[in-house]
Structures are given as C-alpha cells and as structure tokens.
Amino acid sequence: MRDTALLGFAAAFALSLVSTLVVRTLARRLGLVAQPRADRWHRRPTALLGGIAIAVGFSVPVLALGSLHEVGPVVALALLVTGLGLADDLRRLNPAAKLVFQAIAAAGALFVGYRLGWTGSLTIDSLLTLLWLVGLANAFNLLDNMDGLAAGVAGIGASAYLVLALMHGTAADVLMLAAYTGATCGFLVFNFQPASIFMGDAGSFFLGFTLALLAVRSGADLGAAGTSAIVIPLAILSVPIFDTTFVTFVRSLAGRRISVGGRDHSSHRLVALGLPERRAVLVLYGFAGLAGAAGLSAYYLDLSHANILVGLFLAGLTLFGLHLAQVRVYEGDTAPPEHRGTVAVVLKAVNSRTRLLDVLLDICVVTLAYYTAYRIRFDDVKFVEFFPLFLRSLPIVVATTITSLWWTGAYRGIWRYFGAQDAIVLLKGTALAAICSVTAISYFFRFEGYSRAVFAICGALTFALLSAGRASFRFVHELAGNSRGARRRVVIYGAGDAGLAVLRETRADRIAVQVVGFVDDDPATQARSVQGVRVIGGLDALLELLRHREVEGVLVSSAGIGADRLDVLRPACRESGVFLLRFRWGFQNLLAGERQPAPVVVGFDDQDQPEDEVTVAPGW
C-alpha cells in the first residue's frame, strides 16, 4: 500500500509539473490569460487553463497503475466535470447550465454506485450525495480566490483521507488519493504566490468534485457508520464549506448577490486585517490541517473523545468567522435597506442589540466544558453510567452559567479590548455559575450521584475557553497590526507606560511605522522586552543605530525625557536624516476661549519645531 502511494504521488507530481509548464506556455501563446479586474485579486495578466494540467497529472497515473473497473468511473466523472469547467473558462456559461451539468455528473456517480451512507435511507442519501458533490465543486470554485489557496487546501484534505486509506482502505483508494495529492502539489509549484498560472473553473471543479467523490468512495470502504460517517467528511473539508457558508451569509447580510464575485472571502478579509497574502493563505492551510486532524480523530478515537476535539475545532472556526465578520470589505459596509432581505435585517438587528451570537457561542462553550469535565472525571465505563446525570443537569448548568455571566457584566465588554479587568469579570461569572449550578442541582435532584469535582473542572474549563476566545480578538488585532505592509522602521525612546501607549498607537495603524525596538535609560529595562518588542539599550545604543542608519525615525514617548538628552538626539537625527517625534498626552478644554493657549492633545509633535508652533498630527 505504501509503495502504491509513493509511486502514485511521485508519478502524478512529476506529470502535473510538466503538464503545468506546457499548458502555461500554450495559454500565453494563445492569449488565454486572466486580465486584472477590480473584483479579482491578481494584479498582472496570468495564464489560464491550469486545471487541465491537474486533471492530466491525476488521470494518467491512475489509469496506468490502477485497475480500470475500479478507477475508471472516478476518472471519467472527474474528466466530465473538468470539461464543463474548461467550457466555462473558454466561453462563459450560464450559472444554471453549469448546475445542470454538475447535477448530471453527480447523478452519474449515483448510477455507478457511489452514495453517502449518512441516514440509511437510499432516497435521502441519494439526495445528500447530489448536494455533496455539486456543493463541493462550487465550494472549491469559490475558494479559488487567491494564489495557491484552493490547490493547497485540496491537497491537505486529500492527505487526511490518504492517511485513512493507508490504514483501512483499498489499493484503488490509496492510488487515487495519492495521485490527487501529487497532482495538486505539482501544480502548486507554479500556482503559489506569486502565481504564474491559474487553474480556472476547470481546475476548481475538478478539485472539488473529485475530492468529494473520493470522500464518498473511501468513506464507504472505511466502514465508518453513524455519526462518524457524517463527522469525518464534514470535518476534513470544513474549510471550503466554511468559506462558502460565510461568504453566502455576509453577502446576504450586506444585500449583495451571492453569484457575483467579490473580494470578501476569508482570504481577502485576512489580508484586509493586515496579513500579507502568503501568510493569509498559510493561515487557511493551518485551519485545513486542523480540520484534517479533527476528521482523523473522529475515526481513530471513540466518538465520546473525538467529540471534544471536533467541538474545540468548530468553536475555533466559529471564532475565526466572528473575527472575519468584523473586517470591513464593502464600501460603507452596508447596503441600502431596500436591497436587504428581511431575514438579513432581523439577524443584523438581533446581533447588534442583544449580543445573541455571543450568547449562542458561550452556550456551546459551556456545553463542551461540562461534557469534557465528565470525560476527565470518569473513565469510559463510569462515563456511560453517569451520562444520564449529565443530560439531566446540562440545561441547569447552561442556564445558570449564562445568567451568571450576564449578571456579572461579561456581555458588556468589547472583545477587541479584552484585558485583565475583563478576565476578572469572567472569573467572577464562572465562579458564581459553579456555585449556582451546585445549589440548583441540590434543590432539584438533591445532588444524588453528582460529583463536586466535575463542577470545579467545568468552571475552570469554562473560564479558560471563554477567556481564550475573547482574548483572541485582541491578539489577532495586534498581530495583524504588526504584519501590515512595508513601513518605516522606528524606535520608541522610553519603555514605560507612555512607551506602551505609543506602541499601541502604532499597532492600531494610526501611523505607518514599524517599531523595531525600545530605547530606555533605565538599566533594569535593558535586554528585556515590552509586549514582544526588545529594549535595545540606552541613549548610546540609539546614537549607534542612527550612525549606522538602521532606523528611519525616533518616537519620544514621554515628556520626562530631559532636554539635555533631546539636545544630543536632535543633531544626530538631522545628520542621519531621521525624523524625531514626541508623543504627547493631555486634555482639551472644550470651553476654553479662542484666546486661550492651544491645549495639548494626543498626537506626535515634530521635535524641531518650537512648542507654540507644533501641529498635532495623530493621523501622521
């Protein structure tokens, strides 16, 4: 099996690599290139038809190395969908026509015996199979919105299925999944940012439909049944499913047509958040890897333990969606009321006024924490015995926890500014919830058979998960601030509270600089770091940086830095061509008369100007 996998991967990788080079050359000669457009991401003409190379890289090794009656139907259906995509690349097809042909290909899969086994009903499973195959084909079509994204995610998903097939699948499953992975990796060499060729609809339809078909086939061969049969494919392919669902939801919320392309996908929002394009793609690769691990856990672990890992992954994916939903990608971020659906308006109103999404997410977190507490406290045999008690008390625990969090003010904070005081509020809420839960269960059920340790574990887990979720918003915001494009390198003079305030100003994107270090005259702070930024040294170290022109600016963070030091710093900055600004704090008296001296407000002052001529420029 391993030899088959290695041979299939190597052959597909090499053939895909060569085919991509040939197709790229032909596409350029024939003028089949994608021109830059306002609603597309690329900035230069790029060769099309890369999907042909992927399909060739997959099909030829599979047909050459596999048994025709086993692999032939999959290859035929994959090439049929690739042909549909190629026709759309060369001559734009009506969306309805594409759906019809995709449904025909999905019906062909049913005809040759490929069917999901999720419900046990042939009729329902057949309908679900049609939706699965057509839905994944279009999901990968939507996911193909940034260099290397669709091919990479497809390869990661196929790798997860390949691991399953190597342990429990057939030789045909191993060969096709290995060839699929090799073909995507070979194409990815030329498609990763900056891409020199695009796959087009031919490639995205092939990737989505073929992987969905292999998931149906290998799932049947693995013998997964019941909940696992549903969880495994949904988990492994959750990234394209999530992106499609997310885009559909936010476009509906904004009153925009779902079928019209745009720069509002998960990858685009990550870039708008501040991540470089490559890092945005790698973040989604990371989620795809976690999704594959969650799917594997659903197969290799018993369901009661796999539920915890899958639940954590889904909670993380939900938080990821909440992060992305806050990124502004539309002009004005709203559509006129007459262009918004009633459901969208209601959802938006509910979300903004009652924090319904916060509460719903917390309900899921509390349920997961309470379930995990039982799994930690009891072994498998005891867990089965105590499971009825868990189900009976779950509504009480959820209700008391949400009420306690509301009572202590946990829903008043803004997650982006989560700090120590917010953590204390959460700690009070979860502690009160544990006490109230024990009291309520004692009143209703006399606490017979319940373990106090479960509630202690549940409280600790709830606090940890809620804190991590809320803190992630601040973490992502600051991380994205550090990742924004090319900026002028500066140091902050003063590593105290004022220096931290300046650092926050720069990370909030109020000024276009990148802080590379602190300078402070206090020896106790030197060789340490402030929020990940190193304290380089004192004034002498700063003068050395200026002499070597290693920075482009100096931000003086505090008025406490003496005039004698500034007198040394000014000529050194002038000689090096480095700007010198001071950050100033103060209150503006809005009742002051026009003849009153100009009050000091938050901003940066040019150190070369006299104080009474300073122009405060917080948006410098």
Summary of the structure (lengths in Angstrom):
residues: 620
radius of gyration: 29.1
end to end distance: 62.1
largest distance: 92.5
contacts: 2077
relative contact order: 0.06
helix: 68%
strand: 6%
